[in-house]
């Protein structure tokens, strides 16, 4: 028996247990009594049933491109057995054919089991349906008897209803006629009482009731005015109507005890009485403007009287005034539509502008208090205004001009708050600078370097700015409805906190440092009292700010507003450049001021000296010694700032890596006036003595000395010297070489300038005969 026959036999044996007739549900028991075609047909039917049950077969026609694939798909209704077998025999090996046979047998068994499961499920459902039908059959017989009895009762009720209706028809007609007469009499009575009712309503100021009376009866009186009694009533009502209109016009002209809602009611009633809409609209706007102006005047007087304690008044008046504006806008739009629309917006614009001006005045006065009012209280006033504008509805705030003016007002107030906060920090900064200046003016020596003053100032200001930023950020994180506007919140963080406050702090701090240091005063005689050291302190503060403070503050601020993903890289780099340039400018200023002043003293001594004398030099000039003393004082001042970690005493021989030129007659004869020396200078690198100075003692001292040496060299080039004068310059230069070399880690630059001075001196001498080395050494010992 092959695999197909085994599967069919197993399926048949399992299905014989089911209590249904074999002609309907039992599958084929053996392949000997059924043809192969019938077996294949039944298999295809089973697959089709399973496919429909699990919704695996999609509806629709297959395309022409899938036709060949469908013929080879064993699950397709167009499956071609012969084509499939032929293709498999051609493409697969014997081992693959055996595997395919096993897989097909396994799938057949699985399908048989699924069929059995379906039969069991349907069998249980069929039994349940049979029981339900049997129960319904017993109940329906009882229901039919009940329905018959109910039908008999309904027929009896219908007959009885017909008899009652026919017996009461005549009386019902009489009652209907009497009721109609009664209603008519009530209407007539109301018409006859109408003048009295109108008069009482007018006297009681119940104008809406009076208008309702008139509107309900006006049509009837007009229709029956040809009847004398109705005509008299109408005449009396017309006379009272004139009084009613006068009273409404009087109310609309605004009186101090009339509320805005009463004005709106008066305008509405006049429109119901056919008053001209344009005239009523204009009167309504004027009166409403007067009423709101009166409420606003009370607020303004309170603010003018005591602006520093006007917050309770604002808290009470803001909701009232905004509600008046909302009432005016809603009432005008309801009553008049676009009639006088431009005038309405103009009126509301003036009133809203006055309110914002009053609130601005209060906020600015609060900022100017000493001590100033806390920022959250100022934001509270703006937040209260926003709440009044948006609650209980937003129709007033949705007006484009309202939103635009309110947003502009909030921007300006936030700018003012940030500006005053920033000015307060800058005042504290200036106070700290004044304290530092007092410390510098104190003659008592300090045990620690003065650079610690820069570090302390940097730490204190960083802590102050960070705490201020925390307070500014907390304004938006408190219970403020104003900052629920995400765009406003993001703009507040980016524009006001980062750009306006933080960036402005760095820029303005740099400017204040430059002003306090007096960077424009390059011709001041030094040293001033503490001013030179103050420049170093401020430069140290700015260098520390550029290296540590600024990146830290930006990092902390961006971390706290990370949810908005604000990018401040460009602004941060810009501030870094400004602070760095400011610090560099202070250092350059310090070195150039000292350099220029030392150069001025040197030039004075050079101009006063007699360089044509015949007396040979006996010692270094006093002016040169004084100059060296002055430079030593500058070095001492720098030591006081930078501390003992800066090397200030260096051996002369350690730094003279390039020896000086041999000052002999042969040297001047060979090189002093030769072409080779001048040709060499053409290709020598240009030395910029005014380049940026590093913030260190050695760099500052080197810059000061180079400025002095450059001035010395230029002045010598303008002098005419005798042999003795040239020898005096030679002695002074060697003295400078000995004492100034300690400030140069590489002596080549110093030697270059000093040798250039000697070279220029030899060129300007009538008969250049230098001193011998031993003589120079001896004279330097004097």
VOGUNU-70251 format. One line per 4 residues: number of its first residue (from 1); their letters; for each residue x, y, z of C-alpha. Coordinates in steps of 0.001 Angstrom, whole numbers, m for minus. Example, Ala and Ser with C-alpha at 12.3 -4.5 7.8 and 13.67 -1.06 7.14 Angstrom:
BEGIN
1) AS) 12300:m4500:7800; 13670:m1060:7140 $
***
This chain:
BEGIN
1) XXXX) 0:0:0; 1485:3399:m990; 1582:6572:1154; m1649:7894:m312 $
5) XXXX) m3522:4707:473; m2130:4611:4039; m3261:8194:4636; m6713:7513:3284 $
9) XXXX) m7095:4335:5365; m6072:6145:8548; m8446:8986:7842; m11275:6513:7161 $
13) XXXX) m10729:4511:10354; m10736:7676:12517; m13853:9105:10918; m15994:5951:11414 $
17) XXXX) m16417:6930:15085; m18449:10064:14222; m22271:9478:14458; m23200:10841:11042 $
21) XXXX) m24266:8882:7948; m21325:7803:5802; m22976:9132:2709; m22556:12762:3918 $
25) XXXX) m19445:13037:6069; m17297:9880:5950; m14283:10059:3665; m13341:7230:1323 $
29) XXXX) m12377:4057:3176; m10146:2497:522; m8711:3245:m2837; m9761:m114:m4295 $
33) XXXX) m13419:804:m4762; m12925:4484:m5798; m11174:5720:m8897; m8078:7862:m8768 $
37) XXXX) m9944:10769:m10388; m12566:10837:m7600; m9834:10764:m4957; m8055:13720:m6593 $
41) XXXX) m11329:15611:m6888; m12127:15140:m3195; m8654:16246:m2201; m9048:19448:m4166 $
45) XXXX) m12453:20047:m2546; m10952:19625:924; m8190:22083:199; m10720:24560:m1140 $
49) XXXX) m12846:24273:2013; m9843:24749:4278; m8642:27717:2226; m12031:29411:2479 $
53) XXXX) m12269:28717:6226; m8933:30307:7055; m9312:33084:4455; m6106:32013:2795 $
57) XXXX) m7463:32246:m714; m7604:35804:m1989; m10401:36861:m4248; m9815:38029:m7781 $
61) XXXX) m8219:36718:m10909; m4533:35969:m11178; m2577:37918:m13706; m1171:36417:m16856 $
65) XXXX) 2342:36607:m15425; 1363:34310:m12490; m476:31782:m14645; 2496:29440:m15011 $
69) XXXX) 3315:29701:m11297; m307:28890:m10375; m207:25709:m12478; 2836:24535:m10519 $
73) XXXX) 1499:25647:m7089; 81:22626:m5304; m2311:24870:m3320; m3653:26646:m6419 $
77) XXXX) m7057:25707:m7927; m5323:25638:m11349; m2683:23181:m10192; m1573:20850:m13029 $
81) XXXX) m427:17486:m11657; 1229:16300:m14868; 3183:19519:m15341; 4284:19513:m11680 $
85) XXXX) 5412:15845:m11788; 7235:16382:m15074; 9029:19447:m13722; 10000:17721:m10468 $
89) XXXX) 11354:14634:m12261; 13467:16838:m14495; 14889:19147:m11806; 15259:16975:m8659 $
93) XXXX) 17469:14033:m7759; 16244:10747:m6299; 17120:11879:m2759; 15172:15135:m3232 $
97) XXXX) 12185:13206:m4663; 12110:10973:m1542; 12192:14053:703; 9380:15647:m1350 $
101) XXXX) 7277:12453:m1003; 7724:12454:2777; 6787:16153:2990; 3617:15597:912 $
105) XXXX) 2580:12644:3076; 3085:14740:6207; 982:17578:4765; m1797:15168:3782 $
109) XXXX) m1959:13815:7315; m2078:17336:8680; m4975:18203:6380; m6851:15078:7464 $
113) XXXX) m6471:16043:11102; m7748:19562:10380; m10788:18118:8604; m11542:15930:11593 $
117) XXXX) m11266:18961:13881; m13722:20900:11696; m16190:18002:11727; m16066:17734:15504 $
121) XXXX) m16640:21473:15895; m19555:21569:13470; m21076:18481:15097; m21206:20136:18511 $
125) XXXX) m22731:23273:16989; m25369:21240:15181; m26385:19484:18405; m26676:22844:20155 $
129) XXXX) m28828:24247:17318; m31108:21176:17450; m31741:21659:21161; m32495:25347:20615 $
133) XXXX) m35051:24607:17877; m36739:21974:20040; m37101:24473:22928; m38450:27205:20647 $
137) XXXX) m41040:24836:19208; m42531:24166:22666; m42631:27850:23565; m44141:29017:20254 $
141) XXXX) m47248:26849:20776; m47871:28553:24132; m47216:32006:22648; m49780:31501:19883 $
145) XXXX) m52527:30939:22468; m51513:34054:24403; m51481:36180:21241; m54997:35030:20390 $
149) XXXX) m56346:36110:23782; m54536:39451:23529; m56033:40111:20104; m59547:39544:21452 $
153) XXXX) m58964:42038:24285; m57607:44693:21881; m60725:44403:19724; m62943:44910:22787 $
157) XXXX) m60966:47987:23855; m61241:49471:20386; m65030:49068:20368; m65326:50692:23787 $
161) XXXX) m63152:53628:22732; m65327:54255:19691; m68491:54368:21818; m66932:56859:24322 $
165) XXXX) m65591:59070:21564; m68960:59308:19832; m70813:60104:23070; m68376:62936:24102 $
169) XXXX) m67853:64520:20669; m70486:67237:21122; m69232:68308:24559; m65629:68350:23391 $
173) XXXX) m66522:70743:20581; m68188:73102:23049; m65159:73053:25358; m62844:73841:22437 $
177) XXXX) m64947:76827:21454; m65070:78155:25007; m61302:77755:25344; m60716:79741:22163 $
181) XXXX) m62939:82529:23432; m61068:82511:26755; m57690:82880:25044; m59025:85702:22896 $
185) XXXX) m60401:87502:25951; m57008:87183:27694; m55315:88750:24689; m57822:91571:24597 $
189) XXXX) m57406:92124:28301; m53610:92271:27843; m54019:94812:25050; m56265:97009:27153 $
193) XXXX) m53784:96789:30056; m50762:97367:27767; m50370:101151:28351; m50383:100636:32098 $
197) XXXX) m47926:97779:31901; m45581:99848:29726; m45758:102782:32108; m44994:100650:35169 $
201) XXXX) m42061:98964:33405; m40583:102331:32381; m40963:103727:35885; m39288:100581:37323 $
205) XXXX) m36456:100824:34723; m37471:97365:33494; m36711:98414:29919; m36320:94930:28481 $
209) XXXX) m39738:93911:29757; m41276:97051:28298; m39657:96353:24906; m40929:92759:25030 $
213) XXXX) m44473:94009:25666; m44252:96403:22776; m42714:93937:20302; m45370:91290:21061 $
217) XXXX) m48310:93647:20545; m47002:96036:17892; m48147:93877:14970; m51679:93355:16337 $
221) XXXX) m52191:97035:17099; m50957:97975:13664; m53268:95414:12049; m56419:96568:13856 $
225) XXXX) m55674:100287:14101; m58849:101014:12102; m60846:100027:15198; m61223:103016:17501 $
229) XXXX) m60447:101144:20733; m57296:99624:19276; m56320:102948:17784; m56512:104608:21208 $
233) XXXX) m54357:101908:22768; m51809:102277:19985; m51635:106061:20459; m51023:105677:24189 $
237) XXXX) m48335:103068:23513; m46597:105327:20985; m46446:108126:23534; m44950:105745:26101 $
241) XXXX) m42572:104392:23460; m41091:107886:23077; m40417:107960:26826; m38855:104480:26623 $
245) XXXX) m36509:105518:23799; m35527:108671:25696; m34715:106589:28782; m32632:104138:26728 $
249) XXXX) m30777:106966:24965; m30135:108551:28338; m28641:105293:29631; m26583:104870:26471 $
253) XXXX) m25043:108322:26893; m23166:106851:29926; m23625:107716:33529; m21180:106806:36281 $
257) XXXX) m23576:104347:37890; m24222:102525:34593; m22315:99317:33948; m21045:98150:30576 $
261) XXXX) m23602:95338:30503; m26367:97905:30949; m24940:99922:28060; m24971:96794:25895 $
265) XXXX) m28569:96097:26923; m29625:99648:26096; m28041:99429:22634; m29710:96065:21996 $
269) XXXX) m33171:97380:23035; m32826:100473:20868; m32028:98263:17894; m35187:96246:18637 $
273) XXXX) m37102:99539:18577; m35794:100204:15043; m33229:102866:15999; m30535:103667:13337 $
277) XXXX) m27703:101082:13803; m24869:103439:12820; m25960:106085:15324; m26444:103535:18093 $
281) XXXX) m23049:101904:17343; m21224:105215:17601; m22958:106145:20869; m22307:102664:22251 $
285) XXXX) m18574:102869:21489; m18222:106324:23014; m20052:105355:26200; m18199:102047:26537 $
289) XXXX) m14888:103840:26076; m15864:106286:28790; m16890:103490:31162; m13659:101512:30689 $
293) XXXX) m11578:104697:30890; m13169:105460:34248; m12113:102038:35622; m8660:102470:34139 $
297) XXXX) m8343:105951:35615; m8785:104500:39094; m5957:102044:38423; m3704:104764:36998 $
301) XXXX) m4285:107019:39984; m3331:104190:42350; m177:103507:40363; 760:107200:40218 $
305) XXXX) 136:107597:43932; 2319:104668:45012; 3795:102695:42096; 5938:100541:44383 $
309) XXXX) 2949:98975:46158; 443:98825:43310; 470:95044:42851; m2731:94413:44889 $
313) XXXX) m4487:97124:42898; m3342:95539:39647; m4467:92111:40778; m7935:93504:41487 $
317) XXXX) m8306:95828:38491; m6835:93774:35651; m9665:91176:35498; m12326:93910:35616 $
321) XXXX) m10810:96011:32834; m10112:93027:30557; m13645:91741:31146; m14998:95162:30143 $
325) XXXX) m12999:94999:26923; m14273:91488:26210; m17845:92613:26870; m17417:95554:24519 $
329) XXXX) m15960:93400:21741; m18532:90623:22065; m21458:93046:22426; m20443:95124:19405 $
333) XXXX) m19883:92063:17215; m23237:90587:18273; m25250:93771:17826; m23581:95532:14919 $
337) XXXX) m21330:93018:13171; m18767:94948:11121; m20622:98248:11552; m18052:100744:12882 $
341) XXXX) m15516:97873:13028; m12482:100105:12531; m13691:102478:15217; m14177:99504:17574 $
345) XXXX) m10618:98262:17032; m9266:101779:17423; m11136:102246:20704; m10033:98903:22114 $
349) XXXX) m6472:99546:20901; m6264:102834:22815; m7669:101245:25960; m5386:98221:25736 $
353) XXXX) m2402:100483:25132; m3201:102498:28254; m3452:99300:30269; m98:98028:28999 $
357) XXXX) 1513:101413:29701; 232:101335:33269; 1495:97798:33771; 4859:98745:32237 $
361) XXXX) 5175:101717:34574; 4483:99489:37556; 7070:96933:36478; 9754:99540:35764 $
365) XXXX) 9131:101278:39103; 9385:97919:40842; 12688:97267:39085; 14056:100601:40252 $
369) XXXX) 13295:99844:43892; 16179:99339:46265; 16289:96433:46749; 14452:95565:43522 $
373) XXXX) 11295:93489:43507; 11750:89766:42904; 11425:88725:39270; 8632:86216:39902 $
377) XXXX) 6421:89020:41253; 6961:91003:38042; 6226:87947:35925; 3155:87384:38088 $
381) XXXX) 1647:90669:36870; 2275:89766:33219; 960:86255:33851; m2196:87691:35433 $
385) XXXX) m2762:89779:32322; m2342:86698:30115; m4774:84694:32248; m7333:87503:32024 $
389) XXXX) m6937:87611:28242; m7354:83857:27736; m9916:82842:30376; m12659:81731:30363 $
393) XXXX) m12376:81922:26564; m9727:83068:24108; m11847:84951:21575; m10438:88321:22690 $
397) XXXX) m6829:87076:22740; m7285:85544:19282; m7752:88995:17823; m4576:89519:15796 $
401) XXXX) m3870:93013:17090; m4341:91907:20729; m1955:88964:20408; 590:91067:18532 $
405) XXXX) 600:93924:21042; 631:91583:24027; 3549:89572:22600; 5475:92775:21902 $
409) XXXX) 4764:93993:25443; 5952:90711:26975; 9142:90857:24894; 9888:94407:26064 $
413) XXXX) 9165:93615:29704; 11347:90527:29641; 14092:92627:28068; 13680:95218:30821 $
417) XXXX) 13833:92572:33546; 16933:91015:31990; 18513:94440:31486; 17969:95502:35096 $
421) XXXX) 19230:92141:36320; 22317:92489:34168; 22967:96039:35357; 22721:94841:38946 $
425) XXXX) 25361:92191:38327; 27594:94720:36581; 27256:97071:39560; 28346:94259:41855 $
429) XXXX) 31253:93594:39484; 32352:97228:39620; 32085:97217:43412; 34349:94185:43541 $
433) XXXX) 36824:95943:41243; 36856:98961:43572; 37538:96672:46522; 40413:95084:44600 $
437) XXXX) 41791:98544:43808; 41776:99405:47507; 43686:96207:48217; 46230:97124:45535 $
441) XXXX) 46665:100598:47009; 47405:99071:50409; 51188:99201:50939; 51174:96108:53161 $
445) XXXX) 52791:93153:51365; 50606:90142:50680; 51642:86561:51411; 49937:85239:48288 $
449) XXXX) 50297:86374:44649; 47976:89106:43447; 46789:86791:40670; 44697:85161:43387 $
453) XXXX) 42560:88317:43258; 41699:87479:39642; 40855:83900:40581; 38665:84974:43524 $
457) XXXX) 36863:87524:41365; 36280:84892:38680; 34884:82357:41184; 32582:84887:42866 $
461) XXXX) 31200:86301:39618; 30699:82831:38141; 28684:81777:41197; 26652:85007:41066 $
465) XXXX) 25861:84670:37350; 24945:80997:37707; 22561:81712:40594; 20988:84543:38580 $
469) XXXX) 20513:82246:35578; 18873:79719:37900; 16408:82377:39082; 15683:83483:35519 $
473) XXXX) 15008:79906:34438; 12798:79303:37467; 10531:82128:36297; 9410:79908:33428 $
477) XXXX) 9164:76764:35550; 6834:78141:38208; 3046:78082:37983; 2922:80647:35193 $
481) XXXX) 380:80196:32423; 2371:82666:30365; 5170:80179:29755; 2831:77418:28617 $
485) XXXX) 3234:79075:25208; 6064:76898:23905; 7250:79430:21335; 7433:82153:23983 $
489) XXXX) 9255:79841:26382; 11820:78853:23760; 12274:82487:22714; 12720:83464:26377 $
493) XXXX) 15487:80910:26852; 17246:81612:23553; 16821:85363:23107; 16628:86670:26666 $
497) XXXX) 18548:84262:28903; 21269:83120:26484; 21677:86006:24051; 20528:89008:26061 $
501) XXXX) 21662:88129:29580; 24545:85673:29305; 26144:86973:26103; 25643:90597:27152 $
505) XXXX) 27242:89821:30507; 30436:88653:28830; 30490:91551:26373; 29705:94261:28915 $
509) XXXX) 32054:92794:31510; 34839:92976:28951; 33923:96584:28137; 33818:97531:31827 $
513) XXXX) 37257:95979:32359; 38677:98020:29504; 37065:101225:30828; 38188:100608:34409 $
517) XXXX) 41717:99819:33208; 41859:102958:31062; 43129:101248:27923; 42856:104511:25981 $
521) XXXX) 45338:106287:28272; 48573:105210:26616; 50457:108408:27603; 49856:108320:31350 $
525) XXXX) 52935:108576:33554; 53430:105371:35479; 53140:103865:37898; 49767:105179:38940 $
529) XXXX) 48467:104205:42355; 47495:100574:41897; 46276:101105:38354; 49009:99085:36655 $
533) XXXX) 48366:96059:38856; 44634:96544:38336; 45183:96050:34599; 46891:92746:35314 $
537) XXXX) 44099:91663:37668; 41441:92472:35072; 43425:90780:32316; 43791:87684:34493 $
541) XXXX) 40060:87725:35176; 39226:87922:31451; 41702:85169:30536; 40150:82955:33233 $
545) XXXX) 36683:83847:31984; 37628:82898:28440; 39225:79608:29465; 36939:78381:32262 $
549) XXXX) 34046:80676:33183; 32385:81225:29810; 32325:77552:28658; 31110:76461:32111 $
553) XXXX) 28238:78962:32248; 27097:78147:28706; 27302:74424:29411; 25267:74686:32614 $
557) XXXX) 22642:76918:31027; 22200:74700:27959; 21970:71644:30195; 19008:73162:32051 $
561) XXXX) 17111:73999:28855; 18114:70860:26955; 14469:69987:26260; 14300:72834:23714 $
565) XXXX) 17512:71810:21888; 18791:75381:21671; 21987:75875:19678; 24226:78633:21052 $
569) XXXX) 27516:77605:19456; 27798:80668:17239; 27057:83134:20050; 29397:81310:22404 $
573) XXXX) 32276:81482:19943; 31563:85161:19351; 31667:85877:23100; 34855:83845:23462 $
577) XXXX) 36503:85970:20777; 35361:89222:22426; 36580:88192:25897; 39875:86899:24542 $
581) XXXX) 40470:90067:22538; 39622:92192:25563; 42056:90289:27764; 44747:90542:25114 $
585) XXXX) 44098:94266:24759; 44627:94753:28499; 47931:92882:28463; 49076:94790:25385 $
589) XXXX) 48011:98015:27055; 50055:97227:30163; 53220:96414:28241; 52895:99314:25805 $
593) XXXX) 52186:101892:28475; 55285:100873:30400; 57263:100537:27170; 56242:104002:25960 $
597) XXXX) 56968:105641:29312; 60355:103954:29677; 61131:104935:26083; 60167:108550:26801 $
601) XXXX) 62554:108690:29764; 65310:107160:27649; 64774:109598:24808; 64926:112534:27202 $
605) XXXX) 68267:111373:28557; 69638:110698:25081; 68554:114118:23852; 70164:115848:26865 $
609) XXXX) 73520:114040:26577; 76597:115576:24884; 77674:112927:22388; 80401:115081:20798 $
613) XXXX) 82473:115298:23976; 86147:114401:23953; 86189:113008:27479; 86325:109212:27471 $
617) XXXX) 83651:107373:29519; 84422:106583:33130; 81137:104860:34168; 77664:103916:32997 $
621) XXXX) 75424:106941:32676; 73066:107616:35609; 70114:107688:33202; 70893:104120:32108 $
625) XXXX) 71152:102960:35707; 67861:104663:36498; 66284:102959:33533; 67473:99568:34741 $
629) XXXX) 66107:100362:38198; 62744:101268:36682; 62600:98000:34731; 63499:96118:37892 $
633) XXXX) 60557:97802:39624; 58272:96622:36826; 59646:93086:37247; 59007:93311:40990 $
637) XXXX) 55443:94412:40287; 54961:91430:37971; 56434:89143:40619; 53859:90454:43067 $
641) XXXX) 51129:89482:40644; 52337:86185:39201; 54017:84924:42368; 57303:83207:43085 $
645) XXXX) 56767:80440:40538; 58007:82831:37802; 61808:82803:37436; 63078:86318:37765 $
649) XXXX) 66801:85920:38399; 68682:84206:35616; 72429:83952:34984; 73652:86099:32143 $
653) XXXX) 75768:83365:30596; 72805:80922:30577; 70881:83058:28129; 73498:84412:25834 $
657) XXXX) 73294:81563:23378; 74623:83880:20645; 77682:85943:21669; 77794:89625:20862 $
661) XXXX) 79837:90935:18006; 83525:91583:18577; 83785:95290:19082; 87109:95928:17412 $
665) XXXX) 88304:98315:14827; 88665:95534:12302; 84976:94624:12796; 83805:98087:11841 $
669) XXXX) 86232:98328:9001; 85165:94945:7615; 81431:94862:8385; 80330:98219:9714 $
673) XXXX) 80210:99996:6415; 80447:96982:4074; 77945:95843:1514; 77724:92357:3042 $
677) XXXX) 76164:93620:6295; 73488:95716:4554; 72745:92892:2108; 72246:90508:5049 $
681) XXXX) 69689:92858:6680; 67518:92835:3571; 66760:89158:4115; 66454:89224:7895 $
685) XXXX) 62995:88392:9303; 60976:91429:10348; 60664:91717:14142; 57262:92992:15292 $
689) XXXX) 57696:94508:18734; 53979:95405:18959; 52567:91917:18469; 50229:90363:21039 $
693) XXXX) 51866:89772:24398; 51416:86527:26292; 50011:86744:29796; 53255:85922:31581 $
697) XXXX) 56012:87870:33293; 58702:87001:30765; 56546:87924:27774; 55423:91240:29300 $
701) XXXX) 58949:92227:30333; 60310:91248:26925; 57697:93403:25214; 58497:96443:27399 $
705) XXXX) 62234:96073:26823; 61835:95677:23060; 59785:98874:22836; 62505:100684:24782 $
709) XXXX) 65346:99239:22671; 63561:100103:19450; 63204:103746:20605; 66849:103756:21733 $
713) XXXX) 68037:102508:18338; 65955:105027:16373; 67178:107914:18511; 70858:106907:18084 $
717) XXXX) 70379:106901:14325; 69556:110627:14554; 72605:111576:16624; 76192:112462:15612 $
721) XXXX) 78761:111018:17989; 82397:111492:18733; 84670:108602:19591; 84126:109194:23300 $
725) XXXX) 80341:109432:22751; 80316:106141:20862; 82339:104503:23637; 79815:105794:26211 $
729) XXXX) 76979:104215:24238; 79006:101002:24032; 79407:100962:27797; 75693:101643:28373 $
733) XXXX) 74718:98882:25915; 76935:96328:27628; 75430:97324:30974; 71953:96798:29515 $
737) XXXX) 73043:93456:28078; 74217:92298:31468; 71049:93312:33360; 68313:92671:30790 $
741) XXXX) 69372:89237:29587; 67672:87606:32590; 64291:88471:31063; 64993:86577:27821 $
745) XXXX) 65015:82799:27633; 66722:83134:24260; 69340:85916:24147; 69461:86178:20367 $
749) XXXX) 66636:88739:20161; 68170:90959:22856; 71629:90690:21302; 70178:91523:17900 $
753) XXXX) 68747:94854:19111; 71789:95761:21206; 74168:94959:18346; 71951:96984:16020 $
757) XXXX) 72314:99948:18406; 76098:99545:18397; 76124:99199:14623; 74025:102359:14198 $
761) XXXX) 76252:104132:16709; 79384:103192:14720; 77788:104497:11531; 76952:107828:13210 $
765) XXXX) 80443:108206:14735; 83094:110411:13115; 85904:108033:14043; 84565:104738:15461 $
769) XXXX) 87111:103315:17886; 85450:100978:20403; 86616:100196:23913; 88507:97019:24513 $
773) XXXX) 86647:94212:26262; 88791:94367:29363; 88204:98106:29661; 84435:97573:29346 $
777) XXXX) 84499:94948:32084; 86504:97242:34342; 84192:100207:33818; 81109:98069:34414 $
781) XX) 82480:97223:37845; 82478:100921:38799 $
***
